[in-house]
Amino acid sequence: MTAEEERWAEVLLAVRLHGDRAPDWIAERIAALAYAGDEAGVTRFMDMAARLDALTDGTRQ
């Protein structure tokens, strides 16, 4: 699995687990990771947020 495929799989899992709360869950994770100083984690979840946006508005980058 490529890194790109892995990111999409993470987003799909977040939607499956959290449903309509997936955007809130991702935002909460970003905040927690930022507070902890985990820049790589913030970047990863920001990437997930962008993919979730693409899923919900029907576009893909």
Rosetta blueprint (number, residue, H / E / L):
1 M L
2 T L
3 A H
4 E H
5 E H
6 E H
7 R H
8 W H
9 A H
10 E H
11 V H
12 L H
13 L H
14 A H
15 V H
16 R H
17 L H
18 H H
19 G H
20 D H
21 R H
22 A H
23 P H
24 D H
25 W H
26 I H
27 A H
28 E H
29 R H
30 I H
31 A H
32 A H
33 L H
34 A H
35 Y H
36 A H
37 G L
38 D L
39 E H
40 A H
41 G H
42 V H
43 T H
44 R H
45 F H
46 M H
47 D H
48 M H
49 A H
50 A H
51 R H
52 L H
53 D H
54 A H
55 L H
56 T H
57 D H
58 G L
59 T L
60 R L
61 Q L
